Amino acid sequence: MSAPKQITLRVNGSEHPLLLSPDTPLLYALRNDLGLNGPKYGCGLGECGACTVLVDGRAARACILPVGGLGRREITTLEGLGDLAAPDPVQQAFIECQGAQCGYCLNGMIMTVRALLNRKPEADEADIRRELRGNLCRCGTHLEILASARRAVELEGQRRAACAPAAAPCPAATGCATANAARAPAPETATAATVDTVLASTLVRY
């Protein structure tokens, strides 16, 4: 691993200057340095989905994504979606449908569904199944997870409908600001190309 250097990560809307090796997996920085324990360590190989976060609105596996080339990209973790007072529609759907057993995989399921709805708010059953097939649930809670995802589509539609009038300000409680998929800035570091390659391989695009 290369020598530590000053790296600033933009996470959940805030900038965090950290002293890290550029090779450090993003997951380690989120959990160990920033105390964001939504993303979980599952396999360490980018295969199970438990570590999923959003990078510029797209689902990516944080356990294999090096921090060195993230530059000004917007990173969103489970904690950045919503809270108990105003949960994201996907979080609310998983609560309503009880889409968890042990809960370890839930971060990946929620973040993956959020990424799907960012780009396809009216996702159908086939879209949901295709999106989630790279996420593992060892408890076998697949029926509840699928029900939660379907409910998330409904709640997302309601939220977008509430925000539809262009002349009216969007109520803060509805959380109309979706992930920053359209705001991806240009890479700023020499290792950004590597990150782009890793992102392309870790995006949930099955």
C-alpha positions as CSV (number, residue, x, y, z in Angstrom):
1,M,0.0,0.0,0.0
2,S,1.3,3.5,-0.9
3,A,2.2,6.1,1.6
4,P,-0.6,8.1,3.3
5,K,-1.5,11.5,1.9
6,Q,-4.2,14.1,2.4
7,I,-7.4,13.0,0.7
8,T,-10.7,14.8,0.8
9,L,-13.8,12.7,0.5
10,R,-17.2,14.2,-0.2
11,V,-19.6,12.0,1.8
12,N,-23.3,12.7,2.4
13,G,-23.0,16.3,1.3
14,S,-20.0,17.1,3.5
15,E,-16.3,17.2,2.8
16,H,-13.9,15.1,5.0
17,P,-10.1,15.6,4.8
18,L,-8.4,12.4,5.8
19,L,-4.8,11.1,5.9
20,L,-5.0,7.8,3.9
21,S,-3.1,5.7,1.5
22,P,-4.7,6.3,-2.0
23,D,-5.1,2.5,-2.2
24,T,-7.3,2.3,0.9
25,P,-10.7,0.8,0.1
26,L,-13.5,3.3,0.5
27,L,-15.3,1.0,2.8
28,Y,-12.5,1.2,5.4
29,A,-12.5,5.0,5.3
30,L,-16.2,5.1,5.7
31,R,-16.4,2.7,8.6
32,N,-13.1,3.3,10.4
33,D,-12.5,7.0,9.8
34,L,-15.9,8.5,9.4
35,G,-17.9,6.1,11.7
36,L,-20.5,5.4,8.9
37,N,-21.4,1.8,9.6
38,G,-24.3,1.4,7.1
39,P,-22.1,-0.2,4.5
40,K,-21.0,-3.6,5.7
41,Y,-17.9,-5.8,5.1
42,G,-19.1,-9.0,3.6
43,C,-16.8,-10.7,1.2
44,G,-14.1,-8.0,0.5
45,L,-14.3,-9.0,-3.2
46,G,-17.1,-6.9,-4.5
47,E,-19.3,-9.9,-4.9
48,C,-22.0,-9.9,-2.2
49,G,-23.2,-6.3,-2.2
50,A,-23.2,-5.7,1.5
51,C,-20.8,-2.7,1.2
52,T,-22.8,-0.9,-1.6
53,V,-22.8,2.9,-1.6
54,L,-23.7,5.4,-4.2
55,V,-21.0,7.2,-6.2
56,D,-22.6,10.1,-8.2
57,G,-25.9,8.3,-7.7
58,R,-24.7,4.9,-9.0
59,A,-24.4,1.8,-7.0
60,A,-20.8,0.7,-6.4
61,R,-19.0,-1.8,-4.2
62,A,-17.0,0.2,-1.6
63,C,-14.8,-2.7,-0.5
64,I,-12.9,-2.7,-3.7
65,L,-13.0,1.0,-4.6
66,P,-9.8,2.9,-3.8
67,V,-10.2,6.3,-2.3
68,G,-7.3,7.8,-4.2
69,G,-9.2,8.6,-7.4
70,L,-12.6,9.6,-6.1
71,G,-11.7,13.3,-6.3
72,R,-14.9,15.4,-6.0
73,R,-17.3,12.6,-6.6
74,E,-20.4,12.6,-4.4
75,I,-20.5,9.5,-2.1
76,T,-23.8,8.6,-0.4
77,T,-24.1,6.0,2.3
78,L,-27.2,4.5,3.9
79,E,-26.9,7.3,6.6
80,G,-27.2,9.9,3.8
81,L,-30.5,8.8,2.4
82,G,-32.7,9.8,5.2
83,D,-33.4,9.5,8.9
84,L,-36.1,8.2,11.3
85,A,-38.0,11.5,10.9
86,A,-37.8,11.6,7.1
87,P,-36.7,8.3,5.6
88,D,-36.0,7.9,2.0
89,P,-38.8,6.1,0.1
90,V,-36.7,3.0,-0.2
91,Q,-35.9,3.0,3.5
92,Q,-39.6,3.5,4.3
93,A,-40.6,0.7,2.0
94,F,-38.2,-1.8,3.7
95,I,-39.6,-0.7,7.1
96,E,-43.2,-1.2,5.9
97,C,-42.6,-4.6,4.3
98,Q,-40.3,-5.8,7.0
99,G,-37.7,-6.6,4.4
100,A,-35.0,-7.8,6.8
101,Q,-34.1,-10.7,8.9
102,C,-30.6,-10.4,10.3
103,G,-30.3,-7.1,8.4
104,Y,-26.6,-7.6,7.4
105,C,-27.4,-7.5,3.7
106,L,-30.0,-4.7,4.0
107,N,-27.6,-1.8,3.3
108,G,-26.8,-3.3,-0.1
109,M,-30.4,-4.0,-1.0
110,I,-31.5,-0.5,-0.1
111,M,-28.7,1.3,-1.8
112,T,-29.1,-0.9,-4.9
113,V,-32.8,-0.2,-5.2
114,R,-32.1,3.5,-4.6
115,A,-29.7,3.5,-7.5
116,L,-32.2,1.7,-9.7
117,L,-34.9,4.3,-8.9
118,N,-32.5,7.2,-9.6
119,R,-32.3,6.2,-13.2
120,K,-35.6,4.3,-13.6
121,P,-38.3,5.5,-11.2
122,E,-41.0,3.3,-12.7
123,A,-38.9,0.1,-12.5
124,D,-40.9,-3.1,-13.0
125,E,-40.5,-6.6,-11.5
126,A,-38.0,-7.6,-14.1
127,D,-35.9,-4.5,-13.5
128,I,-35.9,-5.1,-9.8
129,R,-34.9,-8.8,-10.0
130,R,-32.2,-8.0,-12.5
131,E,-30.8,-5.2,-10.3
132,L,-30.8,-7.2,-7.1
133,R,-29.4,-10.5,-8.5
134,G,-25.9,-9.4,-7.6
135,N,-26.8,-8.9,-3.9
136,L,-26.7,-11.9,-1.6
137,C,-29.1,-12.5,1.3
138,R,-27.9,-15.5,3.4
139,C,-31.1,-15.6,5.4
140,G,-33.3,-16.2,2.4
141,T,-35.5,-13.2,2.9
142,H,-35.9,-12.7,-0.9
143,L,-39.7,-12.5,-1.0
144,E,-39.8,-9.7,1.6
145,I,-36.9,-7.9,-0.1
146,L,-38.7,-8.0,-3.5
147,A,-42.0,-6.8,-1.9
148,S,-40.0,-3.9,-0.3
149,A,-38.5,-3.0,-3.7
150,R,-42.0,-3.0,-5.3
151,R,-43.3,-0.8,-2.5
152,A,-40.3,1.5,-3.0
153,V,-41.3,2.1,-6.6
154,E,-44.8,3.1,-5.4
155,L,-43.5,5.5,-2.7
156,E,-41.0,7.0,-5.2
157,G,-43.8,7.6,-7.6
158,Q,-45.8,9.3,-4.9
159,R,-42.8,11.5,-3.9
160,R,-42.2,12.5,-7.5
161,A,-45.8,13.3,-8.0
162,A,-45.8,15.5,-5.0
163,C,-42.9,17.4,-6.4
164,A,-44.1,17.6,-10.0
165,P,-45.4,21.2,-10.2
166,A,-42.4,23.1,-11.5
167,A,-43.6,26.4,-10.1
168,A,-44.0,25.2,-6.6
169,P,-41.1,24.7,-4.2
170,C,-40.5,21.1,-3.2
171,P,-41.4,20.5,0.5
172,A,-38.3,19.6,2.4
173,A,-40.0,16.7,4.1
174,T,-40.6,14.9,0.8
175,G,-36.9,14.7,0.1
176,C,-37.2,15.5,-3.6
177,A,-33.5,16.0,-4.0
178,T,-32.5,12.6,-5.5
179,A,-28.9,11.3,-5.8
180,N,-26.4,13.4,-7.8
181,A,-26.2,11.2,-10.9
182,A,-26.3,14.1,-13.3
183,R,-23.6,16.1,-11.4
184,A,-20.6,13.9,-11.8
185,P,-17.6,16.2,-12.0
186,A,-14.6,15.5,-14.1
187,P,-11.9,13.3,-12.5
188,E,-9.3,15.4,-10.7
189,T,-6.5,12.9,-9.9
190,A,-4.1,10.7,-11.8
191,T,-5.8,7.6,-10.3
192,A,-9.3,8.7,-11.4
193,A,-9.1,6.5,-14.5
194,T,-8.5,3.5,-12.2
195,V,-11.5,4.4,-10.2
196,D,-13.6,4.8,-13.3
197,T,-12.5,1.3,-14.3
198,V,-13.4,-0.1,-10.8
199,L,-16.7,1.7,-10.8
200,A,-17.6,0.3,-14.2
201,S,-16.9,-3.2,-12.9
202,T,-18.7,-2.7,-9.6
203,L,-21.9,-1.0,-10.8
204,V,-24.9,-3.1,-10.6
205,R,-25.7,-3.4,-14.3
206,Y,-26.5,-7.1,-14.6
